[in-house]
């Protein structure tokens, strides 16, 4: 078995589905993933590149953005249709040795959409009640460019999560202590079974050489290393959506907060790629037709300047139109590391773009972070 203390795998099984809401007896994790981005999000460019086996359910299901669904009546010519990655049952080598060995396992290779520092993982076995793996492990590699499967298999892999028992029909959360920047993961399951979803929570670290080649770019974008530091409300959808790539395609692709019943306002605070000179901004309310913010104010702060705690106004209180892009060309460039958007009195935004270029100090800071994350 694993290197941990002996355990009874049956202790980690879930009860058979008994009807009704399939999530009623789902085991949740105590880890809090709010404020962290899923670095493997398929919508941002993540992908499951290969797996050694996907007989019952396809590997691509691992990165679906929505929760796994369960249809008790769905069967195909291979058996029960499951919304996840499921491999066939392993067997031993002979009638005298019918069981798999302790080291037998299945694997899947995952390309991160946003290479970065991984803080936590969720190996979600939703609806896999008696057919989940006994144990899992997760390894990481840093391979730049677009490697082939063979190149990835030959890469230098580092263990992030040691071989550990996992519960069926559960969110199995794991904290990660590594401070390195990673580009790919290898999920192993011992000896076989199914995993519904894999979530990889962390902080993106952008490549300074790639950004320098672009010159001016969106210094708030997730793809370029921007992050959401905090927000007043995450009720309907996460504020990280605001800096996701591309246009919003439906209402919950953006950020929508609950209706306020007081005299306050909602807000979101962003940390940019690094210190940057900003020349223009765009606020998009796509698909927010009756629930866009009424007005916004945008402020900035330069944490690397002479008064690092001081906020100053970039765009004064301005009315927003629903389901529309709003572009602002600044009269004079501003130097900032952070941007704060106030939404009055509540409502949402689909996207925020902050266009500019890194200062010399910002470039140095980003290179330092990049180098420190190389291990």
C-alpha positions as CSV (number, residue, x, y, z in Angstrom):
1,X,0.0,0.0,0.0
2,X,1.1,3.6,0.5
3,X,3.8,4.8,2.8
4,X,1.2,6.1,5.3
5,X,-0.2,4.0,8.1
6,X,-2.3,1.0,7.1
7,X,-6.0,1.9,6.5
8,X,-9.2,0.1,5.5
9,X,-10.2,1.5,2.0
10,X,-13.8,0.7,2.8
11,X,-13.7,3.5,5.4
12,X,-13.5,6.0,2.5
13,X,-16.4,4.7,0.5
14,X,-19.7,6.6,0.3
15,X,-23.1,5.1,0.8
16,X,-24.9,3.9,-2.4
17,X,-27.1,6.4,-4.1
18,X,-30.5,6.2,-2.5
19,X,-32.5,8.6,-4.6
20,X,-33.3,12.3,-4.4
21,X,-30.6,15.0,-4.4
22,X,-27.3,13.2,-5.2
23,X,-25.3,15.9,-3.5
24,X,-27.3,15.6,-0.2
25,X,-24.6,13.3,1.3
26,X,-21.6,14.8,-0.5
27,X,-18.6,15.2,1.8
28,X,-17.2,18.8,1.6
29,X,-13.7,19.9,2.3
30,X,-12.8,22.3,5.1
31,X,-10.3,24.2,3.0
32,X,-11.3,27.7,1.7
33,X,-10.5,28.2,-1.9
34,X,-12.1,31.6,-2.3
35,X,-9.8,34.3,-3.6
36,X,-7.7,31.7,-5.5
37,X,-7.9,31.1,-9.3
38,X,-8.3,27.7,-10.8
39,X,-5.1,27.6,-12.8
40,X,-6.3,24.6,-14.8
41,X,-9.7,26.1,-15.8
42,X,-10.6,24.8,-19.2
43,X,-12.2,28.2,-20.1
44,X,-8.8,29.8,-19.6
45,X,-6.9,27.3,-21.7
46,X,-6.3,24.3,-19.4
47,X,-6.4,20.8,-20.9
48,X,-6.0,17.1,-20.1
49,X,-3.4,16.1,-22.6
50,X,-3.2,12.4,-22.1
51,X,-4.2,9.5,-19.9
52,X,-3.2,5.9,-19.9
53,X,-6.8,4.7,-19.7
54,X,-10.2,6.3,-20.1
55,X,-12.3,3.3,-20.8
56,X,-15.5,4.3,-18.9
57,X,-15.3,8.1,-18.9
58,X,-13.2,10.6,-20.8
59,X,-10.3,12.4,-19.2
60,X,-11.5,15.8,-20.5
61,X,-14.3,15.7,-18.0
62,X,-11.8,16.5,-15.2
63,X,-11.6,20.2,-16.1
64,X,-15.2,20.9,-16.9
65,X,-16.0,24.2,-15.1
66,X,-19.4,23.1,-13.8
67,X,-20.0,20.6,-11.0
68,X,-20.3,17.0,-12.0
69,X,-23.8,15.7,-12.7
70,X,-25.3,12.3,-12.0
71,X,-28.1,10.5,-14.0
72,X,-28.9,7.2,-12.3
73,X,-30.5,5.9,-15.4
74,X,-27.7,6.7,-17.9
75,X,-26.0,3.6,-19.1
76,X,-24.0,3.0,-22.3
77,X,-22.6,0.0,-24.0
78,X,-19.6,0.1,-21.7
79,X,-21.6,0.5,-18.5
80,X,-22.7,3.4,-16.2
81,X,-22.2,6.8,-17.8
82,X,-20.2,8.9,-15.4
83,X,-19.3,12.6,-15.5
84,X,-15.6,12.4,-14.8
85,X,-12.5,10.4,-15.7
86,X,-12.9,6.7,-15.0
87,X,-10.6,3.8,-15.9
88,X,-11.3,0.1,-16.1
89,X,-10.7,-2.2,-13.2
90,X,-7.1,-3.4,-13.0
91,X,-6.3,-7.1,-12.7
92,X,-3.3,-9.1,-11.6
93,X,-1.1,-11.0,-13.9
94,X,-2.5,-14.5,-13.4
95,X,-5.1,-16.6,-11.6
96,X,-2.6,-17.1,-8.8
97,X,-2.0,-13.3,-8.6
98,X,-5.4,-11.8,-9.4
99,X,-4.9,-8.5,-7.6
100,X,-3.0,-5.5,-8.9
101,X,0.3,-4.7,-7.3
102,X,0.8,-2.0,-4.7
103,X,2.4,0.2,-7.4
104,X,-0.2,-0.3,-10.2
105,X,-1.9,3.0,-11.0
106,X,-3.5,5.1,-13.7
107,X,-2.5,8.6,-14.7
108,X,-3.6,11.8,-16.5
109,X,-1.4,14.7,-17.7
110,X,-2.9,18.2,-17.2
111,X,-1.7,21.4,-18.8
112,X,-2.3,24.5,-16.6
113,X,-4.1,27.4,-18.3
114,X,-2.2,29.8,-16.1
115,X,1.3,28.6,-15.1
116,X,1.9,29.7,-11.5
117,X,2.3,28.9,-7.8
118,X,-0.1,26.2,-6.6
119,X,-1.6,26.8,-3.2
120,X,-4.3,24.0,-3.0
121,X,-5.9,21.2,-4.9
122,X,-9.3,19.6,-4.9
123,X,-9.5,16.1,-6.2
124,X,-13.3,15.8,-6.5
125,X,-14.8,12.3,-6.6
126,X,-18.5,13.5,-6.8
127,X,-20.8,10.5,-7.6
128,X,-17.9,8.0,-7.5
129,X,-19.2,6.2,-4.4
130,X,-17.7,2.8,-4.6
131,X,-15.6,3.2,-7.8
132,X,-13.2,6.0,-6.7
133,X,-9.5,5.4,-6.4
134,X,-8.1,4.0,-3.2
135,X,-5.4,6.6,-3.1
136,X,-4.2,9.5,-5.3
137,X,-1.0,11.5,-5.7
138,X,-0.2,14.6,-7.6
139,X,3.1,15.6,-9.2
140,X,4.1,18.8,-11.0
141,X,6.6,19.8,-13.7
142,X,7.8,23.0,-15.4
143,X,8.1,22.4,-19.1
144,X,7.9,25.6,-21.2
145,X,6.5,25.7,-24.8
146,X,4.2,23.0,-26.1
147,X,5.6,19.6,-25.1
148,X,4.5,16.3,-26.5
149,X,3.1,13.6,-24.2
150,X,6.4,11.7,-24.5
151,X,8.4,14.8,-23.5
152,X,6.1,15.4,-20.5
153,X,6.4,11.8,-19.4
154,X,10.2,12.1,-19.5
155,X,10.2,15.4,-17.6
156,X,11.5,16.0,-14.1
157,X,8.4,15.6,-11.8
158,X,8.1,16.9,-8.2
159,X,5.5,15.5,-5.8
160,X,3.0,18.0,-4.5
161,X,0.6,15.6,-2.8
162,X,2.1,12.3,-1.6
163,X,0.1,9.1,-2.1
164,X,-3.0,9.6,0.1
165,X,-6.3,7.9,0.6
166,X,-9.3,9.7,-0.8
167,X,-13.0,9.6,0.0
168,X,-15.7,8.7,-2.5
169,X,-18.3,11.2,-3.4
170,X,-16.3,14.0,-1.8
171,X,-14.2,17.1,-2.2
172,X,-10.7,15.9,-1.3
173,X,-8.8,19.1,-0.5
174,X,-5.1,19.3,-0.2
175,X,-2.9,22.3,0.7
176,X,0.3,22.7,-1.3
177,X,3.5,24.1,0.3
178,X,5.6,24.5,-2.9
179,X,6.5,28.1,-4.0
180,X,7.7,27.2,-7.5
181,X,6.0,28.0,-10.7
182,X,4.5,25.0,-12.5
183,X,3.1,24.4,-16.0
184,X,1.8,20.8,-15.9
185,X,0.4,18.3,-13.4
186,X,0.3,14.5,-13.3
187,X,-2.7,13.0,-11.4
188,X,-2.1,9.4,-10.3
189,X,-4.9,7.1,-9.0
190,X,-4.1,3.8,-7.2
191,X,-4.9,1.3,-8.5
192,X,-7.8,2.5,-10.7
193,X,-11.2,4.2,-10.5
194,X,-12.8,7.5,-11.2
195,X,-12.3,11.2,-10.4
196,X,-15.0,13.7,-11.3
197,X,-13.1,17.0,-11.3
198,X,-9.6,18.4,-10.6
199,X,-9.3,21.9,-9.4
200,X,-5.9,23.6,-9.1
201,X,-6.0,26.7,-7.0
202,X,-3.2,29.2,-7.0
203,X,-1.6,32.4,-8.3
204,X,-0.5,32.9,-11.9
205,X,3.1,34.0,-12.5
206,X,3.4,35.6,-16.0
207,X,6.5,35.3,-18.2
208,X,8.2,38.7,-18.2
209,X,9.9,38.0,-21.6
210,X,6.6,37.3,-23.2
211,X,5.0,40.4,-21.8
212,X,7.9,42.6,-22.7
213,X,7.6,41.4,-26.3
214,X,4.0,42.6,-26.4
215,X,4.7,46.1,-25.1
216,X,1.4,47.5,-24.0
217,X,-1.1,44.9,-22.7
218,X,-3.9,44.3,-20.2
219,X,-2.0,44.6,-16.9
220,X,-5.0,43.4,-14.9
221,X,-5.7,40.2,-16.9
222,X,-5.4,36.8,-15.3
223,X,-3.4,35.5,-18.3
224,X,-0.9,38.3,-17.6
225,X,-0.6,37.7,-13.9
226,X,-3.3,40.0,-12.5
227,X,-5.3,38.9,-9.5
228,X,-8.3,39.8,-7.4
229,X,-7.1,40.7,-3.9
230,X,-10.5,41.1,-2.4
231,X,-14.1,41.9,-3.1
232,X,-17.2,43.0,-1.1
233,X,-19.4,40.2,-2.4
234,X,-19.1,36.8,-4.1
235,X,-22.8,35.8,-3.8
236,X,-23.7,35.0,-7.4
237,X,-20.4,34.6,-9.2
238,X,-16.7,35.1,-8.4
239,X,-15.0,38.5,-9.0
240,X,-12.1,36.6,-10.7
241,X,-14.4,36.4,-13.7
242,X,-13.9,40.1,-14.3
243,X,-10.3,39.6,-15.4
244,X,-10.8,36.3,-17.3
245,X,-9.9,36.3,-21.0
246,X,-12.4,37.0,-23.8
247,X,-15.8,38.5,-23.7
248,X,-18.5,37.2,-21.3
249,X,-20.9,34.8,-22.9
250,X,-23.6,34.8,-20.3
251,X,-24.5,36.6,-17.1
252,X,-22.6,34.4,-14.7
253,X,-19.4,34.7,-16.8
254,X,-19.0,38.0,-15.1
255,X,-19.3,39.2,-11.5
256,X,-22.8,39.8,-10.0
257,X,-23.4,40.6,-6.4
258,X,-26.5,40.3,-4.3
259,X,-29.0,43.3,-4.0
260,X,-27.9,45.7,-1.3
261,X,-30.4,46.8,1.2
262,X,-28.3,49.5,2.9
263,X,-26.6,52.7,1.9
264,X,-23.2,51.2,1.1
265,X,-21.7,50.0,-2.1
266,X,-19.9,47.0,-3.6
267,X,-16.3,47.0,-4.7
268,X,-13.4,44.9,-6.1
269,X,-9.7,45.4,-5.6
270,X,-7.1,44.1,-8.1
271,X,-3.4,43.7,-8.0
272,X,-1.8,44.3,-11.4
273,X,0.9,42.2,-13.0
274,X,3.5,44.6,-11.5
275,X,3.9,48.4,-11.3
276,X,2.6,49.7,-14.6
277,X,2.0,52.9,-16.5
278,X,-1.8,52.8,-17.4
279,X,-3.2,54.8,-20.3
280,X,-6.7,53.4,-20.9
281,X,-9.4,51.2,-19.2
282,X,-12.4,49.3,-20.4
283,X,-15.4,48.3,-18.3
284,X,-17.8,45.8,-20.0
285,X,-21.3,45.0,-18.7
286,X,-22.1,42.3,-21.3
287,X,-25.2,40.2,-20.4
288,X,-25.9,42.3,-17.3
289,X,-29.1,43.9,-18.5
290,X,-31.1,44.6,-15.4
291,X,-28.3,44.1,-12.9
292,X,-25.3,46.1,-14.0
293,X,-23.7,48.5,-11.6
294,X,-25.4,51.9,-11.8
295,X,-22.3,53.9,-11.5
296,X,-18.6,53.2,-10.9
297,X,-15.5,54.9,-9.5
298,X,-12.0,53.6,-10.3
299,X,-9.1,54.4,-8.0
300,X,-5.4,53.5,-8.1
301,X,-2.6,52.9,-5.7
302,X,1.2,52.6,-6.3
303,X,2.5,50.2,-3.6
304,X,6.0,50.9,-4.9
305,X,5.7,54.7,-4.9
306,X,6.6,57.3,-2.4
307,X,3.2,57.0,-0.6
308,X,2.4,53.3,-1.0
309,X,-0.9,53.3,1.0
310,X,-2.5,56.3,-0.8
311,X,-5.4,55.8,-3.2
312,X,-6.2,58.4,-5.9
313,X,-9.0,58.7,-8.4
314,X,-8.4,57.5,-11.9
315,X,-12.0,57.7,-13.2
316,X,-14.7,59.7,-11.3
317,X,-18.1,58.4,-10.6
318,X,-19.5,57.5,-14.0
319,X,-22.8,56.0,-15.1
320,X,-22.8,52.6,-16.7
321,X,-25.1,51.3,-19.4
322,X,-26.3,47.7,-19.3
323,X,-24.9,45.1,-21.7
324,X,-22.3,47.6,-23.1
325,X,-18.6,48.2,-23.3
326,X,-17.3,51.5,-21.8
327,X,-13.9,52.8,-22.8
328,X,-11.9,55.4,-21.0
329,X,-8.7,57.0,-22.5
330,X,-6.9,58.8,-19.7
331,X,-5.9,62.4,-20.1
332,X,-2.5,61.6,-18.6
333,X,-1.0,58.2,-17.8
334,X,-1.0,57.0,-14.2
335,X,1.5,54.7,-12.4
336,X,-0.2,52.1,-10.3
337,X,0.2,48.6,-8.9
338,X,-3.4,48.2,-7.7
339,X,-6.8,49.2,-9.0
340,X,-10.0,49.5,-6.9
341,X,-13.5,49.6,-8.5
342,X,-16.5,50.9,-6.5
343,X,-19.9,49.8,-7.9
344,X,-22.9,52.0,-6.8
345,X,-25.0,50.9,-5.2
346,X,-24.6,47.2,-6.3
347,X,-24.8,45.2,-9.4
348,X,-22.1,43.7,-11.6
349,X,-19.4,44.0,-14.2
350,X,-18.5,41.4,-16.9
351,X,-15.0,42.5,-17.6
352,X,-12.4,45.1,-16.7
353,X,-9.4,45.7,-18.9
354,X,-6.5,47.9,-17.7
355,X,-4.2,48.8,-20.7
356,X,-0.6,49.9,-20.1
357,X,3.0,48.8,-19.9
358,X,5.3,47.8,-17.1
359,X,7.6,50.4,-15.7
360,X,11.3,49.6,-15.3
361,X,10.7,48.9,-11.6
362,X,7.7,46.8,-12.5
363,X,9.7,44.8,-15.0
364,X,12.5,44.2,-12.4
365,X,9.9,43.2,-9.7
366,X,8.3,40.7,-12.1
367,X,11.6,39.2,-13.2
368,X,12.5,38.8,-9.5
369,X,9.2,37.0,-8.8
370,X,9.7,34.8,-12.0
371,X,13.2,33.8,-11.0
372,X,12.3,33.0,-7.4
373,X,9.5,30.8,-8.7
374,X,11.8,28.7,-10.8
375,X,12.9,26.6,-7.8
